[in-house]
């Protein structure tokens, strides 16, 4: 068939075929390059999403607010949020709540439980007892476990240790004898010394 064409027609046909193949090859190359760029962009977007999610996880904390609030529950707060913001997130304290024992300006942390006591409850009475220390000191030689438990930084376990020390060694001679009790170091004693006496 090609033999029936003139030399010039054969050359023209070959040129057209070469151009056609070049166009097809060029389009294929562009399509593959586009797919590669799309895959790279998708991978980059996923990576950036992972980074954003990780950053968000680091700036969010879950806090359990319960007790005398309108809507007790678990709330998501931004890192650096304060106790008052957690209470507000739970709808605010209800009318018979006792918030006087709470430091509303304290920062919250992930996993924290914030309980708002009801006025007149045991928790409220205990916090009132701790505040009442400003009006008088606890006698280390006569106080029972409940009185010792009202001291700042002293819980039931430490209160028992104080009584055990007193039973074993006799009356305290100096308030700084508290530092002989396991768990009471200089820092804790410094918080206690203005609230205790040995009279």
Long-range contacts (C-beta under 8 A, 24 or more apart in sequence): 61-108, 61-109, 61-110, 61-111, 61-112, 62-110, 62-111, 63-89, 63-108, 63-110, 63-111, 63-112, 63-113, 63-114, 64-112, 64-113, 64-114, 65-89, 65-90, 65-114, 65-116, 66-113, 66-114, 66-115, 66-116, 67-97, 67-115, 67-116, 67-117, 67-118, 68-93, 68-94, 68-96, 68-97, 68-98, 68-116, 68-117, 68-118, 69-93, 69-94, 69-97, 69-116, 70-94, 77-108, 80-107, 81-107, 81-108, 82-106, 82-107, 82-108, 83-107, 83-108, 83-114, 86-114, 87-114, 87-116, 98-124, 98-127, 100-127, 100-128, 100-131, 101-127, 101-128, 101-130, 101-131, 126-150, 133-195, 137-194, 137-195, 137-196, 137-197, 138-195, 138-196, 138-197, 139-196, 139-197, 139-198, 139-199, 140-166, 140-172, 140-175, 140-178, 140-196, 140-197, 140-198, 141-166, 141-171, 141-172, 141-198, 141-199, 151-192, 151-195, 151-196, 152-191, 152-192, 152-195, 153-188, 153-191, 153-192, 154-192, 157-183, 158-183, 158-184, 171-198, 172-198, 173-198, 174-198
